[in-house]
Amino acid sequence: MSLDHDFEARQQAMYLVMGGQVADPAGTEFTDLTDLDIRGVFPSYDEALTTWRGAAQETVDQAFVKYMIVRLR
């Protein structure tokens, strides 16, 4: 029995939503990687975007806090 699967063609999309304090509001360098707020990994960009919007809205008054969506695969 052959288990020859085409994983590349069926690769599951994954999006990470994370944030934290950045050194410069115009940049993406976090000041403390041990203090990142990981909101989760999501199977679609739309789900990640909804979570990102909520996190960004919660911290709208904190100029040095930034959230981002990272495509993992």
ABEGO torsion letter per residue (X at the ends): XBABBBAAAABBBBBBBBBEBBABAABABBABAAABBBAEBBABAAAAAAAAAAAAAAAAABAABBBBBBBAX
